[in-house]
Amino acid sequence: MEKLRIALIGCGGIAGAHLNGYKDLHNRGLEVFDLTAVCDISREMAETKAEKIKAFQGRKPNVYTDLGDILKNESLDAVDICTPHNTHHQVASTCLRHGLHVIIEKPLGITMRAARLIIDEAERRGKILAVAENYRRTPENRAIWWAIRSGLIGEPRMIVWAEVSWSPAYWGWREDKMKAGGSWVFDGGVHLADLDRYQLGTEASKVYAVNETFEPVREGRKVTVDDMTMAIIRYENGVYAQWLWTKVAPSKRISMRIIYGSLGAITSGELQIQKEDHTERYPIETVKRRMMRSLDPQEIERMFPRGSTDTFAIELYDFYRSVVEGKRPEVDGWEAYKDMAIPLSFYESAALERPIRVKDVEDLRIENYQSEINEKLGL
């Protein structure tokens, strides 16, 4: 197999999950990447990741602390970017200008305007831009996608997502609007937005949201993102979604995502079908088996290469195939752009205190919340 010479840019926490993905591919005989170099402003973190790569690759990648040096000294085909949100547009655009294909962690950019810079650069250079959106690739979420398309819950009507918890610790740069762009409802919310769009097969049209920062100081440090957001999303096919995220709800935790249709409901654990006098229940494992029997071998291999269920391995292999075959990645820049428009629309709606059209956020007509970040970054 042709190998891609790739560099890991950013060696923080999420980079570890990427390395596990590379290792999983390697162990399955899909040795399609040559991890040539790693780069991080912390040499210690970069060295740690380089040693982990050596353990499965058999060769230690070169270690850098400066992006310019790695681009000058290494012969690369692609980069895997795992840096903080506020640097995505700078790092990705620089790599694209050097003729490299890019896979980048979500969200694509810290604002819509920052994300557009990356997309425009990729299109201008004719390079593959993939976004590391892994949630949709779990067997359970693939099964939900299949069940909805197979009509098992009837016509979709409502989604209820709630992630309610108590977490008093200060969460580093993610508590800073200028570095993160927003709270977990943005950072993790792009995952849920992607699931909604993927599984429903439709786009968000309107949102209305409110948010609050109940605890503006954590462990003596200022918090400049929200710690609670409630939102309503209307999708184009008439489906409504209700989201609640917070980490300042003591004692009682809630964690659920349910899709309701005209005939039943489905979660990552169970399919329920409403009958006249009872409810039929099927474990998600049953749905997965039905899905696997219905799909052709080529589609199964695309979804789970060599049987892998490591979602990072799957997205990396999809990126590899996109580069060598010249095809569109499953989650390209535009998919990720629409994903991030939904949670950023929450912030814009809350700032304006009214419902807004998601298209206005995508088209950069509404940027009230984002303007402060864009100004600081010179966008």
N, C-alpha and C positions, 0 to 999 in steps of 0.2 A: 504493500500500500504506500502511496505517496505520503510523505510526512510534511506537516506544516511546522516551520520554525517559529515558535511563539515565545513571547516574553510575558511574564506576570508583572503587572504594574500595580503596586499596592499590596502589602503583605500583612494586612490586619486580619480581623476575625473572620470575615466572609471568605477571604482567600484560602483559609483552611478547608472550607467546603469545596472550593474549586479544585484544590489539590486532591481531595478524596475522589472527586469526579475523574480527574486524569488517571489516578491510580486504578479506579474501577475499570476504565477503558483498557488500560495496560494489562490488567489481570485477565481480561476477557479476550485478549489477543488483538485488540484494536489499538495497536501502537501507532497512532496516526499523528501524534504530536511530538515534536522535539522541543522540550522546555529548555530553551537556550540560555535564558537569563531571567533574573528577578530584580525588581527595583522597589525600594522604599526609602523614605527619608530617614528611617531608623535602620541602620546597618544590622543591628542585632536581630530585628524582626526579619529582615531580608535573609540573613544567614540561616535563621531557623527554618524558614520555608525552603531554602536551597538544600539544606540537609535532608528534609523530608522528601524532596524530589529525588535526590540522589538514592534514597533508600529503595525506590521502586523503578526509577529510570536507569540506575546504574552509573549515571554520570551527573556530577554536580553542575548546575547552571552557574554562569558568571553572576556576580553580585554587584549591584550598582545602588547608589543613593541619589543619582541625578538622571532625570529622563533624557536630557540632552546627550549625556555620555552614552547611554544605552543605544540611542538612535544613531549616534555617530560611529560607534565601535562594533555593533552587532549587525549581522546579515539576517533580517527577519522577514517573515511573511505576514505575521499578525501579532496582535497584542490582546491580552486579557486584562481589562481594567477593573480594579477593585479598590478605588480610592474614594474618599469622602465626596458627598454630593456636589459640594461647591467647586470641586476641581474637575468634574467630569468633562465639561465642555472644553476646557483648556487642554487637558491631557488627550482626549479623543481627537480633537481637531488637529493638534500637533502631529499625532500618529498618522492620521488620515493624510495630511499634507506630505508626509514622508512615504506615502504609497502603501500603507499597511492596512490590512483588514482588521476590523475591530469587533470584539465581543466585550460588552460593558455591563457592569452590575446595574440593576434598577435602583432608583428611577433613572431614566435616561439622562435627565438634567435636573438642576435644582429649581429651575423655572421653565415655563413653556418656551420662552425666548432663548434660553440657554440650550434647550433640547433642539430647537430649530437650527441652531448653528451647527450642531453635530450632523443632523440629517442633511442639511444643505451641503456640507463639506463632503460627506460620503457620496452623495449623488454627483457632485462636481467631479470627484476623483474616480467615480465608477468602482467603488470599493464596497465590500460586504459590511454591513452594520447589523449586528445581532445584539439583542438585549437579554441578559441572563434572567429570564422570567421562568422560574422553575415550578411554581405551585401547580400549574395546569398539567404538568407532566407526571404527577403521581398516578398510579393505577386507579386510585379511588376517584380522582377528579376526571380522568379519562372516562371512567365508567359512568359518572354523572353526565358528562357530555353526551355519551352514547345513549344513555337512558332517555334523556330529554329528546334527542333526535329520533329515537325509536318510538316516541309517543307514550312511554310508560307512565308518565304523570299527567298526560293530557296536555292542554295548552298551558304554558307557564303563566303564573299570575303574580306571584310575590316572592321576594327574597327577604329573609330576616337574618341579619348578621349582627352579633353582639360579642364583643371582647371586653369584658368588664373585670378589672383586677385592682389590686392594691400593690403599688411598687414605689416605696418612698425614696429609693436611692437615686442619686444624680447620674444620668446616663451619658456622660461625656459630651462630645460634640453634637450628639443628637438632641440635646436640650437647647441648642443655639440655632435660631431661625436663619442666621446668615451662613451657617455651615450645612444645616440639614434641610432647610426649606420649610419644614413643618415637623409635626410630631410623628408618631408611629402611624397615625391615620393617613399620612402621606407616604412615609417610608415603607410600611407594610401594606398600606391601603392600595398601592398600585397592584399588589398581588390579588387582592379581592376584586378590584376593578377589572383586572385581566380575566379572572375566573367568571365574573358576571358576563362580560362580553363574549368570551370563548364559549361558555356553556349555553348562553341564551342565543348566541348568533345574531346579536343586534347591538346598536349603539345607544349611549345615553343621550337624552335630549335636554332634560332640565334637572336642576338640583335646587334644593333649599336646605340650608344648614345653619346651625348655631354652634359656637364653641366657646370654651372658657379655659382660663388658666387659674385653677383654684389654689394651686400652690406655687407661687412665683419664685420662691426660694427653696432650694433643696440642698441639704448638707452645706449650707452657707453660701451657695452659688446661685446666681440669677438664672431663671428659666425664661426663655423668650419664645417658646412654642406652647401650644395648647396642651392641656392634659385631659380634655374631654371634648369630643365632637359628636353631635347627633345630626343625622342627615337623612333626607328623602331623595331618592333618585327616580326619575321617570325615564324608562327606556322606550325606544321608538315603537316597539311592538305592543305597548300598553302594559308592560310588566313594571311593577313598582318594587323598589328595594328600600329597606329601612336599615340604616347602619347606626350602631352605637359603639364607640370606642372610648375607653377611659382607663387610666391607671391610678385613679384617686378614689376608688370605691372600696372602702374597707370591709372586711369580713366575708361578704358573699360574692364569690366569683361566678361569672357566667362566660361560657365559651361555646358558641353555637353558630352554625350557618345552615339554614333550611331553605330549600327551594320548593314552593308550593305550586301545584298545577291544578287543573280542573278535575283530575282523577286521583291525585295523591300528592305525596311529598317525598323528597329525597335529601339525605345528608351524606356525609362521607362515611357513615356507618351503616345506613339502612335505607331501603326503599319501602315506602308504605303506600298501598293502593286501597282507596276507600270503596267499600262495597255497601250495599243498602243497609245491612244490619251488622257489619263487622269490618275490620281493617285487616287486610293481608299484609304480612311483614316478611321482607326478604333481606337477609344480610347483604352488605355491599359485596362480599365475596361471591355471592350467587350472581349478582349483576355483572361483576368482573368476568366470571366464567362465561356468561352468556355473550358478553361483548367479544371476548377472545375467540369464541366459536364463530361469531358472525363476520369477523374481519379477515381479509385475505392476508397471507403470510407477509407480503411486502409492506402492508400497512402496520402489521404487528412489529416488524423489524424497524420500521421508522419510529414507532412510538417507544419501543423497548429494545434498542440494539443489543443483539446477542443475549437477550433476556434481562438486560440491566433495568433495575428500578431506582437507581441512584439518579435523582432528577438533575443534578449538576452534570453528571456524565452524559446524560441524554441531551441536555442543551449544548454541551460542548461538542458532541458528535454531530448534532444538527448544524452547528456552526462550521465544523470541518467539511461536511458534505456540501454546504452552501458555497464555500470557497472553491472546492475542487470541481464541483459540478456547475458552478455559476448559477445557482438557484436562490430563490428568496428564502431567508430563514423563517422558521415558524413564527418567531417574534422578532420582527425587524424594527427599524427606527419608528416607522409610522404606527405600528401596533402599540409600541411602548409609549408613543406620544399620546395616543388616545387613552391609554391606561392612566397616565399621570394627569390628564386633563380632568378626570373625574374628581379625585381628592383635591386638586388645586381649585376646582370649581367650588368645593365646600368652603374653602378659605375666602374666595372672592364673594360668595353668597353671604357668608357671615359678616364680612367687612362692609358690604353694601346693605345688609339687613333686608334682603329680598331674594326671591327665586331668580335664578339666572339660566340662560341657555349655555350649555356646554360648548356649543359651536363658537360662541363669542370668546370663550377662553382659548379654544384651539386656534382661532384666527387672530389672537392677540388684541382683540378689541376690548377686553376687560383684563386689566393687570393691576388693580388697586392694591391688593395684598402683595403681589409679587414685585411691585415697583421699587420698594426699598431694597430688595435683594439685587434686582437688576442694576440699580444705580450704584450700589456698592461694588458690584463686579464689572461695572463699565459696559453693560450690555445695552 
